[in-house]
Amino acid sequence: MQYLQAALFALGVVLVLVAYSQYIRRTGDWGGVLRFWRRGMSLSVTEFKIQRAGLMIMILAVVVRFVSVLFQW
């Protein structure tokens, strides 16, 4: 179960980094990535979907970790 949690989290991070690298390649705007919490980044539809998928997979990894600790698997 620990390997599943680590793999899911790593996959999520990779997907988010792929989305941001596509954004940088498309716009050349490093500042937008460094200030991602602001509304300065205008992601394309594909970049947005990849980013959200990565975030959801990272959240799933946290849920798996929580469940494994809760039930002591």
A tleap script that builds the chain and sets N, CA, C and O, in Angstrom:
source leaprc.protein.ff14SB
mol = sequence {
  NMET GLN TYR LEU GLN ALA ALA LEU PHE ALA
  LEU GLY VAL VAL LEU VAL LEU VAL ALA TYR
  SER GLN TYR ILE ARG ARG THR GLY ASP TRP
  GLY GLY VAL LEU ARG PHE TRP ARG ARG GLY
  MET SER LEU SER VAL THR GLU PHE LYS ILE
  GLN ARG ALA GLY LEU MET ILE MET ILE LEU
  ALA VAL VAL VAL ARG PHE VAL SER VAL LEU
  PHE GLN CTRP
}
set mol.1.N position { 0.817 -1.191 0.000 }
set mol.1.CA position { 0.000 0.000 0.000 }
set mol.1.C position { 0.867 1.264 0.000 }
set mol.1.O position { 0.495 2.287 -0.575 }
set mol.2.N position { 2.013 1.173 0.648 }
set mol.2.CA position { 2.907 2.317 0.689 }
set mol.2.C position { 3.452 2.637 -0.705 }
set mol.2.O position { 3.628 3.802 -1.060 }
set mol.3.N position { 3.715 1.589 -1.489 }
set mol.3.CA position { 4.214 1.798 -2.845 }
set mol.3.C position { 3.149 2.427 -3.737 }
set mol.3.O position { 3.459 3.257 -4.592 }
set mol.4.N position { 1.897 2.031 -3.535 }
set mol.4.CA position { 0.794 2.610 -4.295 }
set mol.4.C position { 0.671 4.101 -4.010 }
set mol.4.O position { 0.503 4.906 -4.926 }
set mol.5.N position { 0.754 4.458 -2.742 }
set mol.5.CA position { 0.645 5.865 -2.356 }
set mol.5.C position { 1.789 6.683 -2.955 }
set mol.5.O position { 1.565 7.771 -3.485 }
set mol.6.N position { 2.996 6.169 -2.874 }
set mol.6.CA position { 4.156 6.878 -3.424 }
set mol.6.C position { 4.069 6.990 -4.943 }
set mol.6.O position { 4.396 8.029 -5.514 }
set mol.7.N position { 3.629 5.921 -5.588 }
set mol.7.CA position { 3.516 5.938 -7.050 }
set mol.7.C position { 2.443 6.909 -7.508 }
set mol.7.O position { 2.641 7.632 -8.485 }
set mol.8.N position { 1.312 6.938 -6.818 }
set mol.8.CA position { 0.249 7.876 -7.180 }
set mol.8.C position { 0.709 9.318 -6.999 }
set mol.8.O position { 0.465 10.166 -7.857 }
set mol.9.N position { 1.371 9.590 -5.886 }
set mol.9.CA position { 1.833 10.953 -5.644 }
set mol.9.C position { 2.873 11.372 -6.686 }
set mol.9.O position { 2.831 12.495 -7.190 }
set mol.10.N position { 3.800 10.474 -7.006 }
set mol.10.CA position { 4.821 10.786 -8.014 }
set mol.10.C position { 4.190 11.007 -9.388 }
set mol.10.O position { 4.589 11.912 -10.122 }
set mol.11.N position { 3.207 10.179 -9.732 }
set mol.11.CA position { 2.513 10.357 -11.004 }
set mol.11.C position { 1.799 11.698 -11.057 }
set mol.11.O position { 1.819 12.372 -12.087 }
set mol.12.N position { 1.173 12.088 -9.964 }
set mol.12.CA position { 0.496 13.381 -9.909 }
set mol.12.C position { 1.459 14.539 -10.085 }
set mol.12.O position { 1.168 15.488 -10.813 }
set mol.13.N position { 2.594 14.467 -9.428 }
set mol.13.CA position { 3.605 15.520 -9.561 }
set mol.13.C position { 4.119 15.593 -10.995 }
set mol.13.O position { 4.299 16.683 -11.539 }
set mol.14.N position { 4.352 14.447 -11.600 }
set mol.14.CA position { 4.822 14.421 -12.989 }
set mol.14.C position { 3.793 15.052 -13.916 }
set mol.14.O position { 4.157 15.819 -14.808 }
set mol.15.N position { 2.520 14.745 -13.722 }
set mol.15.CA position { 1.487 15.327 -14.581 }
set mol.15.C position { 1.407 16.845 -14.428 }
set mol.15.O position { 1.255 17.561 -15.418 }
set mol.16.N position { 1.506 17.331 -13.208 }
set mol.16.CA position { 1.481 18.782 -12.995 }
set mol.16.C position { 2.696 19.428 -13.645 }
set mol.16.O position { 2.580 20.482 -14.270 }
set mol.17.N position { 3.850 18.808 -13.503 }
set mol.17.CA position { 5.060 19.359 -14.132 }
set mol.17.C position { 4.964 19.333 -15.658 }
set mol.17.O position { 5.460 20.243 -16.323 }
set mol.18.N position { 4.332 18.303 -16.216 }
set mol.18.CA position { 4.131 18.242 -17.667 }
set mol.18.C position { 3.230 19.385 -18.122 }
set mol.18.O position { 3.503 20.033 -19.133 }
set mol.19.N position { 2.168 19.627 -17.381 }
set mol.19.CA position { 1.258 20.729 -17.743 }
set mol.19.C position { 1.990 22.066 -17.699 }
set mol.19.O position { 1.835 22.890 -18.600 }
set mol.20.N position { 2.789 22.282 -16.649 }
set mol.20.CA position { 3.515 23.546 -16.541 }
set mol.20.C position { 4.599 23.662 -17.607 }
set mol.20.O position { 4.849 24.756 -18.113 }
set mol.21.N position { 5.247 22.553 -17.957 }
set mol.21.CA position { 6.268 22.632 -19.006 }
set mol.21.C position { 5.639 22.936 -20.357 }
set mol.21.O position { 6.222 23.666 -21.158 }
set mol.22.N position { 4.457 22.387 -20.622 }
set mol.22.CA position { 3.747 22.731 -21.854 }
set mol.22.C position { 3.378 24.211 -21.878 }
set mol.22.O position { 3.478 24.864 -22.917 }
set mol.23.N position { 2.952 24.733 -20.739 }
set mol.23.CA position { 2.617 26.159 -20.647 }
set mol.23.C position { 3.846 27.025 -20.921 }
set mol.23.O position { 3.767 28.005 -21.661 }
set mol.24.N position { 4.979 26.659 -20.323 }
set mol.24.CA position { 6.207 27.435 -20.528 }
set mol.24.C position { 6.656 27.360 -21.978 }
set mol.24.O position { 7.080 28.361 -22.555 }
set mol.25.N position { 6.563 26.166 -22.569 }
set mol.25.CA position { 6.964 26.012 -23.973 }
set mol.25.C position { 6.059 26.838 -24.889 }
set mol.25.O position { 6.521 27.398 -25.884 }
set mol.26.N position { 4.772 26.911 -24.551 }
set mol.26.CA position { 3.817 27.636 -25.392 }
set mol.26.C position { 3.955 29.143 -25.233 }
set mol.26.O position { 3.902 29.870 -26.224 }
set mol.27.N position { 4.134 29.632 -23.993 }
set mol.27.CA position { 4.130 31.067 -23.746 }
set mol.27.C position { 5.500 31.654 -23.451 }
set mol.27.O position { 5.730 32.838 -23.698 }
set mol.28.N position { 6.415 30.843 -22.926 }
set mol.28.CA position { 7.710 31.363 -22.505 }
set mol.28.C position { 7.636 32.156 -21.209 }
set mol.28.O position { 8.579 32.875 -20.879 }
set mol.29.N position { 6.553 32.047 -20.478 }
set mol.29.CA position { 6.311 32.823 -19.257 }
set mol.29.C position { 6.666 32.000 -18.025 }
set mol.29.O position { 5.843 31.233 -17.525 }
set mol.30.N position { 7.907 32.165 -17.534 }
set mol.30.CA position { 8.319 31.477 -16.310 }
set mol.30.C position { 7.681 32.113 -15.084 }
set mol.30.O position { 7.405 31.431 -14.097 }
set mol.31.N position { 7.450 33.406 -15.149 }
set mol.31.CA position { 6.880 34.118 -14.006 }
set mol.31.C position { 5.491 33.635 -13.646 }
set mol.31.O position { 5.123 33.605 -12.472 }
set mol.32.N position { 4.725 33.261 -14.646 }
set mol.32.CA position { 3.382 32.750 -14.385 }
set mol.32.C position { 3.405 31.451 -13.617 }
set mol.32.O position { 2.549 31.212 -12.766 }
set mol.33.N position { 4.384 30.607 -13.911 }
set mol.33.CA position { 4.510 29.323 -13.211 }
set mol.33.C position { 4.994 29.555 -11.781 }
set mol.33.O position { 4.550 28.877 -10.854 }
set mol.34.N position { 5.894 30.501 -11.605 }
set mol.34.CA position { 6.395 30.783 -10.263 }
set mol.34.C position { 5.323 31.413 -9.379 }
set mol.34.O position { 5.387 31.300 -8.155 }
set mol.35.N position { 4.342 32.074 -9.986 }
set mol.35.CA position { 3.227 32.672 -9.243 }
set mol.35.C position { 1.922 31.997 -9.647 }
set mol.35.O position { 0.965 32.665 -10.038 }
set mol.36.N position { 1.887 30.661 -9.552 }
set mol.36.CA position { 0.750 29.891 -10.050 }
set mol.36.C position { -0.526 30.134 -9.252 }
set mol.36.O position { -1.616 29.877 -9.762 }
set mol.37.N position { -0.424 30.620 -8.016 }
set mol.37.CA position { -1.621 30.829 -7.210 }
set mol.37.C position { -2.379 32.083 -7.646 }
set mol.37.O position { -3.549 32.241 -7.298 }
set mol.38.N position { -1.751 32.955 -8.385 }
set mol.38.CA position { -2.441 34.106 -8.948 }
set mol.38.C position { -3.148 33.692 -10.226 }
set mol.38.O position { -2.935 32.590 -10.732 }
set mol.39.N position { -3.961 34.548 -10.730 }
set mol.39.CA position { -4.680 34.235 -11.965 }
set mol.39.C position { -3.903 34.681 -13.198 }
set mol.39.O position { -4.503 34.978 -14.232 }
set mol.40.N position { -2.596 34.731 -13.104 }
set mol.40.CA position { -1.767 35.175 -14.207 }
set mol.40.C position { -1.564 34.140 -15.300 }
set mol.40.O position { -1.256 34.488 -16.440 }
set mol.41.N position { -1.734 32.872 -14.959 }
set mol.41.CA position { -1.528 31.810 -15.942 }
set mol.41.C position { -2.811 31.560 -16.713 }
set mol.41.O position { -3.879 31.381 -16.127 }
set mol.42.N position { -2.696 31.550 -18.014 }
set mol.42.CA position { -3.846 31.197 -18.846 }
set mol.42.C position { -3.533 29.876 -19.537 }
set mol.42.O position { -2.982 29.846 -20.638 }
set mol.43.N position { -3.893 28.797 -18.872 }
set mol.43.CA position { -3.621 27.461 -19.400 }
set mol.43.C position { -4.571 27.148 -20.545 }
set mol.43.O position { -5.723 27.584 -20.549 }
set mol.44.N position { -4.083 26.395 -21.506 }
set mol.44.CA position { -4.973 25.906 -22.558 }
set mol.44.C position { -5.848 24.810 -21.957 }
set mol.44.O position { -5.620 24.376 -20.828 }
set mol.45.N position { -6.835 24.370 -22.703 }
set mol.45.CA position { -7.750 23.341 -22.211 }
set mol.45.C position { -6.991 22.062 -21.881 }
set mol.45.O position { -7.236 21.452 -20.840 }
set mol.46.N position { -6.086 21.654 -22.741 }
set mol.46.CA position { -5.312 20.440 -22.511 }
set mol.46.C position { -4.426 20.580 -21.279 }
set mol.46.O position { -4.374 19.676 -20.445 }
set mol.47.N position { -3.729 21.711 -21.159 }
set mol.47.CA position { -2.872 21.940 -19.997 }
set mol.47.C position { -3.685 21.937 -18.712 }
set mol.47.O position { -3.258 21.384 -17.698 }
set mol.48.N position { -4.853 22.554 -18.761 }
set mol.48.CA position { -5.723 22.607 -17.590 }
set mol.48.C position { -6.172 21.204 -17.172 }
set mol.48.O position { -6.160 20.869 -15.988 }
set mol.49.N position { -6.565 20.393 -18.147 }
set mol.49.CA position { -7.015 19.031 -17.831 }
set mol.49.C position { -5.883 18.183 -17.269 }
set mol.49.O position { -6.095 17.402 -16.341 }
set mol.50.N position { -4.682 18.328 -17.822 }
set mol.50.CA position { -3.535 17.572 -17.310 }
set mol.50.C position { -3.208 18.021 -15.885 }
set mol.50.O position { -2.935 17.191 -15.018 }
set mol.51.N position { -3.237 19.333 -15.646 }
set mol.51.CA position { -2.949 19.851 -14.313 }
set mol.51.C position { -3.975 19.341 -13.305 }
set mol.51.O position { -3.602 18.890 -12.222 }
set mol.52.N position { -5.246 19.405 -13.642 }
set mol.52.CA position { -6.290 18.945 -12.720 }
set mol.52.C position { -6.219 17.444 -12.474 }
set mol.52.O position { -6.465 16.981 -11.361 }
set mol.53.N position { -5.882 16.686 -13.511 }
set mol.53.CA position { -5.720 15.238 -13.327 }
set mol.53.C position { -4.571 14.959 -12.360 }
set mol.53.O position { -4.685 14.095 -11.491 }
set mol.54.N position { -3.474 15.684 -12.510 }
set mol.54.CA position { -2.343 15.512 -11.596 }
set mol.54.C position { -2.700 15.867 -10.166 }
set mol.54.O position { -2.311 15.164 -9.233 }
set mol.55.N position { -3.438 16.950 -9.987 }
set mol.55.CA position { -3.858 17.342 -8.643 }
set mol.55.C position { -4.805 16.316 -8.029 }
set mol.55.O position { -4.707 16.015 -6.840 }
set mol.56.N position { -5.712 15.784 -8.827 }
set mol.56.CA position { -6.642 14.786 -8.313 }
set mol.56.C position { -5.918 13.491 -7.938 }
set mol.56.O position { -6.272 12.847 -6.950 }
set mol.57.N position { -4.917 13.110 -8.715 }
set mol.57.CA position { -4.147 11.907 -8.394 }
set mol.57.C position { -3.348 12.119 -7.109 }
set mol.57.O position { -3.222 11.198 -6.303 }
set mol.58.N position { -2.804 13.328 -6.909 }
set mol.58.CA position { -2.097 13.601 -5.661 }
set mol.58.C position { -3.049 13.559 -4.467 }
set mol.58.O position { -2.685 13.056 -3.404 }
set mol.59.N position { -4.257 14.081 -4.632 }
set mol.59.CA position { -5.253 14.009 -3.557 }
set mol.59.C position { -5.626 12.556 -3.286 }
set mol.59.O position { -5.794 12.161 -2.132 }
set mol.60.N position { -5.755 11.763 -4.344 }
set mol.60.CA position { -6.040 10.339 -4.173 }
set mol.60.C position { -4.920 9.647 -3.394 }
set mol.60.O position { -5.189 8.767 -2.577 }
set mol.61.N position { -3.688 10.031 -3.636 }
set mol.61.CA position { -2.558 9.455 -2.901 }
set mol.61.C position { -2.661 9.778 -1.414 }
set mol.61.O position { -2.368 8.934 -0.568 }
set mol.62.N position { -3.073 10.995 -1.102 }
set mol.62.CA position { -3.241 11.374 0.301 }
set mol.62.C position { -4.383 10.583 0.931 }
set mol.62.O position { -4.282 10.163 2.084 }
set mol.63.N position { -5.462 10.379 0.193 }
set mol.63.CA position { -6.591 9.593 0.705 }
set mol.63.C position { -6.165 8.144 0.942 }
set mol.63.O position { -6.533 7.550 1.956 }
set mol.64.N position { -5.397 7.572 0.018 }
set mol.64.CA position { -4.904 6.205 0.188 }
set mol.64.C position { -4.032 6.123 1.437 }
set mol.64.O position { -4.138 5.171 2.210 }
set mol.65.N position { -3.188 7.100 1.632 }
set mol.65.CA position { -2.333 7.125 2.824 }
set mol.65.C position { -3.184 7.219 4.092 }
set mol.65.O position { -2.922 6.515 5.068 }
set mol.66.N position { -4.190 8.076 4.081 }
set mol.66.CA position { -5.066 8.234 5.236 }
set mol.66.C position { -5.804 6.939 5.551 }
set mol.66.O position { -5.899 6.543 6.713 }
set mol.67.N position { -6.324 6.283 4.524 }
set mol.67.CA position { -7.054 5.030 4.717 }
set mol.67.C position { -6.119 3.937 5.214 }
set mol.67.O position { -6.503 3.139 6.070 }
set mol.68.N position { -4.910 3.888 4.696 }
set mol.68.CA position { -3.977 2.855 5.140 }
set mol.68.C position { -3.576 3.058 6.601 }
set mol.68.O position { -3.394 2.083 7.331 }
set mol.69.N position { -3.439 4.297 7.028 }
set mol.69.CA position { -3.122 4.564 8.429 }
set mol.69.C position { -4.341 4.282 9.300 }
set mol.69.O position { -4.216 3.743 10.400 }
set mol.70.N position { -5.501 4.643 8.811 }
set mol.70.CA position { -6.727 4.465 9.585 }
set mol.70.C position { -7.031 2.996 9.825 }
set mol.70.O position { -7.453 2.622 10.919 }
set mol.71.N position { -6.821 2.162 8.818 }
set mol.71.CA position { -7.124 0.736 8.935 }
set mol.71.C position { -5.893 -0.128 9.174 }
set mol.71.O position { -6.004 -1.351 9.254 }
set mol.72.N position { -4.697 0.505 9.290 }
set mol.72.CA position { -3.448 -0.198 9.581 }
set mol.72.C position { -3.151 -1.334 8.601 }
set mol.72.O position { -2.886 -2.467 9.003 }
set mol.73.N position { -3.200 -1.007 7.305 }
set mol.73.CA position { -2.901 -2.015 6.288 }
set mol.73.C position { -1.429 -2.170 6.113 }
set mol.73.O position { -0.987 -2.977 5.295 }
savepdb mol mol.pdb
quit
